[in-house]
Amino acid sequence: MARLHDGALMERAAAGLAAAVLDLLGGGYGRRVLLLVGSGDNGGDGLLAGSMLARRGVRVEALLLSDHAHAAGLAALRAAGGLTVREVRDLHPRPDVVIDAIVGIGGRPGLRPAAVEALESFAGVPVVAVDVPSGVDVDTGEVDGPHVTADLTVTFGTHKVAHLVDPAASACGALHAVDIGLDLPEPAVEALQPADVRRLLPQPALHAHKYTRGVVGVRAGSSTYPGAALLAVAGANTGLAGMVRYVGSEAVASRVREAHPEVVGEGRVQAWVVGPGGGNDAAAMLDAARADGVPLVVDADALAHVDGTLPGCVLTPHAGELAGILGLAREEVEARPLAHVRGAADRFDCVVLLKGHRTLVAAPDGLVRATSTGTPWLATAGAGDVLAGLVGSLLAAGLPAFDAASLGAWVHGAAGTRASRGGPLTATTLAGSIPLLMRDLLARQG
Ligand SMILES: NC(=O)C1=CN([C@@H]2O[C@H](COP(=O)(O)OP(=O)(O)OC[C@H]3O[C@@H](n4cnc5c(N)ncnc54)[C@H](O)[C@@H]3O)[C@@H](O)[C@H]2O)[C@@H](O)CC1
């Protein structure tokens, strides 16, 4: 394929951007758009899109934030009747939308004072970011200083790390990707799509029986937290593995059997889930599970007892737990989640699943998958126990740890969104919706 010249790529990017803005505005004629324009090609995208919008009857003003602006973009905007100004006070005070074309993938983190002033002057007006919200660190998702918080981000070619990894991901608003025909490099961070999930999901072979489908064991719960055992078992007992075993005190085990009559007691397993609600028993649970030599999901109270490498296993901390394991402050993990989840995967030589708004799953070789499914309603007691059980069942079914963890996180998020339907949910309803979500997903297989 002949290589496209940069002008053609920018033309495509600008056309996709203009279409998304028209969509947001619900039309063109008589609407007002303010472009915030930086010195590079990101500003060029904005200017060129502005010229396309102006030709559709949109009144376009461009605030030039640098002495330099993309020359062809500037000429196109002016030819289409768009205005350019250099001072905020010369702008129309009430645009319908602000387009952030200050910097894209070539920008350094932070914003200059003139950009901050312009953004503050139009606070409350919807913002569309071109490629990435200006000011965030595109390659790490970190933020350091002021940045744009967008309602919509229109990106080109592929998602970048900042779209998938917090805190920057939370500044993107809705994401819209425009295919401009780029040759793409290997991604630094992946996000599973429904077709990937269908491909990875373990499904029973024609002559399967329960043992060939895998047996998952759960060591969780205590007299103080019996519910954690029930929820971890609920997450494991969604039908993805052939059988679930529970090992714990008789008081808790009898409650597990009452709630889940198909669950059995001690015996051989292909994977263990250890830790939810384990309290003071968590260290002993971890030791007992390790003695079997099968892959583990180490969660909650058991995480504090991880003291060496655990090849083939999955750790499932939230930011506070990861901070505890690494001897850091929680805020430090929240500010640099990608760096710390990668660091932990390397240090413990296992897969680390860092729970959060965008759950990250890192492998020891540096591969990372970010979870794009889920809802803030998932921040509810016991949802993590369900996730640990679910990942354990996928490990027992034979998936490698990286796939089991990232698939589990995707399914957990999607099941949460399905169960929530925009409202509150509990961990019990979440667990119940997992088989339904998978049924919907497999029904769309074609
Ligand atoms: N890569 C490609 O093939 C394509 C790129 N396109 C656009 O081009 C963009 C990248 O363009 P560039 O490489 O020119 O870089 P940018 O336009 O992202 O920014 C670089 C410019 O901004 C200045 N700058 C850096 N940090 C700043 C800051 N914090 N505040 C203010 N100014 C700052 C630099 O001095 C430089 O002039 C992409 O994000 C995308 O919007 C599109 O046109 C489509 C094709």
Ligand as a Chemical Component Dictionary entry (heavy atoms), coordinates in Angstrom:
data_LIG
# 
_chem_comp.id                   LIG 
_chem_comp.type                 NON-POLYMER 
_chem_comp.pdbx_formal_charge   0 
_chem_comp.three_letter_code    LIG 
# 
loop_
_chem_comp_atom.comp_id 
_chem_comp_atom.atom_id 
_chem_comp_atom.alt_atom_id 
_chem_comp_atom.type_symbol 
_chem_comp_atom.charge 
_chem_comp_atom.model_Cartn_x 
_chem_comp_atom.model_Cartn_y 
_chem_comp_atom.model_Cartn_z 
_chem_comp_atom.pdbx_ordinal 
LIG N1  N1  N 0 0.644  10.917 13.678 1  
LIG C1  C1  C 0 -0.069 11.129 12.610 2  
LIG O1  O1  O 0 0.176  10.497 11.628 3  
LIG C2  C2  C 0 -1.200 12.115 12.620 4  
LIG C3  C3  C 0 -1.259 13.108 13.589 5  
LIG N2  N2  N 0 -2.264 13.990 13.648 6  
LIG C4  C4  C 0 -2.299 15.029 14.667 7  
LIG O2  O2  O 0 -1.028 15.495 15.001 8  
LIG C5  C5  C 0 -0.889 15.518 16.424 9  
LIG C6  C6  C 0 0.545  15.514 16.792 10 
LIG O3  O3  O 0 1.096  16.689 16.242 11 
LIG P1  P1  P 0 2.536  17.244 16.621 12 
LIG O4  O4  O 0 3.525  16.155 16.581 13 
LIG O5  O5  O 0 2.757  18.417 15.745 14 
LIG O6  O6  O 0 2.417  17.664 18.120 15 
LIG P2  P2  P 0 1.304  18.468 18.916 16 
LIG O7  O7  O 0 0.493  19.306 18.029 17 
LIG O8  O8  O 0 0.632  17.493 19.785 18 
LIG O9  O9  O 0 2.162  19.401 19.877 19 
LIG C7  C7  C 0 3.474  19.782 19.606 20 
LIG C8  C8  C 0 3.635  21.261 19.652 21 
LIG O10 O10 O 0 3.158  21.802 20.861 22 
LIG C9  C9  C 0 4.187  22.462 21.612 23 
LIG N3  N3  N 0 3.972  22.037 23.002 24 
LIG C10 C10 C 0 4.427  20.924 23.612 25 
LIG N4  N4  N 0 3.928  20.841 24.860 26 
LIG C11 C11 C 0 3.155  21.927 25.048 27 
LIG C12 C12 C 0 2.352  22.377 26.121 28 
LIG N5  N5  N 0 2.268  21.701 27.263 29 
LIG N6  N6  N 0 1.657  23.527 25.973 30 
LIG C13 C13 C 0 1.719  24.211 24.819 31 
LIG N7  N7  N 0 2.454  23.822 23.765 32 
LIG C14 C14 C 0 3.173  22.697 23.870 33 
LIG C15 C15 C 0 5.494  22.034 21.002 34 
LIG O11 O11 O 0 6.419  23.095 21.055 35 
LIG C16 C16 C 0 5.097  21.668 19.559 36 
LIG O12 O12 O 0 5.161  22.773 18.719 37 
LIG C17 C17 C 0 -1.727 14.355 16.870 38 
LIG O13 O13 O 0 -2.080 14.412 18.228 39 
LIG C18 C18 C 0 -2.925 14.497 15.954 40 
LIG O14 O14 O 0 -3.839 15.442 16.481 41 
LIG C19 C19 C 0 -3.410 13.967 12.727 42 
LIG O15 O15 O 0 -3.323 15.075 11.879 43 
LIG C20 C20 C 0 -3.530 12.690 11.969 44 
LIG C21 C21 C 0 -2.242 12.041 11.554 45 
# 
loop_
_chem_comp_bond.comp_id 
_chem_comp_bond.atom_id_1 
_chem_comp_bond.atom_id_2 
_chem_comp_bond.value_order 
_chem_comp_bond.pdbx_ordinal 
LIG N1  C1  SING 1  
LIG C1  O1  DOUB 2  
LIG C1  C2  SING 3  
LIG C2  C3  DOUB 4  
LIG C2  C21 SING 5  
LIG C3  N2  SING 6  
LIG N2  C4  SING 7  
LIG N2  C19 SING 8  
LIG C4  O2  SING 9  
LIG C4  C18 SING 10 
LIG O2  C5  SING 11 
LIG C5  C6  SING 12 
LIG C5  C17 SING 13 
LIG C6  O3  SING 14 
LIG O3  P1  SING 15 
LIG P1  O4  DOUB 16 
LIG P1  O5  SING 17 
LIG P1  O6  SING 18 
LIG O6  P2  SING 19 
LIG P2  O7  DOUB 20 
LIG P2  O8  SING 21 
LIG P2  O9  SING 22 
LIG O9  C7  SING 23 
LIG C7  C8  SING 24 
LIG C8  O10 SING 25 
LIG C8  C16 SING 26 
LIG O10 C9  SING 27 
LIG C9  N3  SING 28 
LIG C9  C15 SING 29 
LIG N3  C10 SING 30 
LIG N3  C14 SING 31 
LIG C10 N4  DOUB 32 
LIG N4  C11 SING 33 
LIG C11 C12 SING 34 
LIG C11 C14 DOUB 35 
LIG C12 N5  SING 36 
LIG C12 N6  DOUB 37 
LIG N6  C13 SING 38 
LIG C13 N7  DOUB 39 
LIG N7  C14 SING 40 
LIG C15 O11 SING 41 
LIG C15 C16 SING 42 
LIG C16 O12 SING 43 
LIG C17 O13 SING 44 
LIG C17 C18 SING 45 
LIG C18 O14 SING 46 
LIG C19 O15 SING 47 
LIG C19 C20 SING 48 
LIG C20 C21 SING 49 
# 
